Amino acid sequence: MLTAFARAFKTPDLRKKLLFTLSIIVLYRLGSHIPVPGVSYKNVQICVDQAGSSNGLFGLVNMFSGGALLQITIFALGIMPYITASIILQLLTVVIPKLETLKKEGQSGTSKITQYTRYLTVALAILQGTGLVATARSGALFQGCQVKDQIVPDRSIFTTVVMVLTMTAGTCLVMWLGELITDRGIGNGMSILMFISIAAGFVGALWQIKLQGKIADGWVEFGVVILVGLAMVALVVFVEQAQRRIPVQYAKRMIGRRAYGGTSTYIPLKVNQAGVIPVIFASSLLYIPALIVQFSGSTAGWANWISKHFVKGDHPYYIATYFLLIVFFAFFYVAISFNPEEVADNMKKYGGFIPGIRAGRPTAEYLSYVLNRITWPGSLYLGLIALVPTMALAGFGANQNFPFGGTSILIIVGVGLETVKQIESQLQQRNYEGFLR
């Protein structure tokens, strides 16, 4: 693989794309360390040192922003508003007929949906930026910090508006940088930035586990975590590459004196057809009860019950609910993202059929049957992978930003594999070698 990357750098146009992608990454990481105007940088650093590592309520968003959220920088919101907007538009495409029509129009319709996604991203960035500023001003962003009420010294409306506009502009800039990578660099820009955000905290989180370890100055815990991480990476690579290939035969058609069709292909159905989306859905949904309790400040019985059972990730109620939500959202997302009837109609239109299965409705029922069967192991796999941080909390006393958490591993491995495939395909177009000699 290193040889292939060396060959990629020797190819002029590929080298240009790789260097452009690296320059955008450097710019993105630089913006993740520039504080927002109106924030006391000194007090933020004090709170991060005192309570940052134990702040699990905002752990998911902080992970996706590369640690910029708790630092309250101009890229504090990171790529999350765009991810949320993309998911919302994808769900609305199934519900709203106009969006479904746009999706079927091809490139022009996709461009229109992308434009709607950008508008929704700006709206969500304003909403989330306002919430983050309000959370920082109230001191709820860092629990247990002595100077948590002095993070935003100036409480004027002007300062608040400037902070929200700065973070919104930062999100728009991140969105633009991601699109630049997609157009002029290597890989999907948004995925690359998400990959960099998660990978940025790996080294620090691993070293923190070593410092907190008790056996042989923490080296035993450090080694165990590395071994578990490697095993998880191998498992994720194996499952992410696994697919059920349904054979499809296209009959020959005579048009004039020429024969068309008569080819054999297959429909690849991945075991993990939903990707990381169910984990993000389940994590976001489980944050809502804790956020309600935190912002309400209530001491009633219901608030105490939620604080006891759904704030700490190692409680059995939390684990069971988290696992069941992941399984549910896996089936839900697969159902809205893959339409067996549409696939069957397209196959019938072009003269395709599955050997032994009649075209039309029987084909749709067969595809639905196969999809449901392979979604079960995929959803259970997602649930088990996502529970690794919870087991780490109990076993090693790690924080919620455990480096080999399910969400982070799924994203890093998935984006890494896709980027490597793109580099390989471009190498094969030039010298027909790719990564293999």
Secondary structure, DSSP 8 states (H G I E B T S, - for coil): -HHHHHHHHHSHHHHHHHHHHHHHHHHHHHHTTSB-TT--HHHHHHHHHHHGGG--TTHHHHHHTTTHHHHTBTTTTTTHHHHHHHHHHHHHHHH-HHHHHHHHTTHHHHHHHHHHHHHHHHHHHHHHHHHHHHHHHHTTTSTT-TTGGGSS----HHHHHHHHHHHHHHHHHHHHHHHHHHHHSSS-HHHHHHHHHHHTTHHHHHHHHHHH--SGGGHHHHHHHHHHHHHHHHHHHHHHH-EEEEEEEE--EEETTEEE---EEEEEEETTTTTTHHHHHHHHHHHHHHHHHHHH---SHHHHHHHHHSSSTTSHHHHHHHHHHHHHHHHHHHHHH--HHHHHHHHHHTTEE-TTS-TTHHHHHHHHHHHHHHHHHHHHHHHHHHTHHHHHHHHH---TT-TT-HHHHHHHHHHHHHHHHHHHHHHHHHHS-TT--
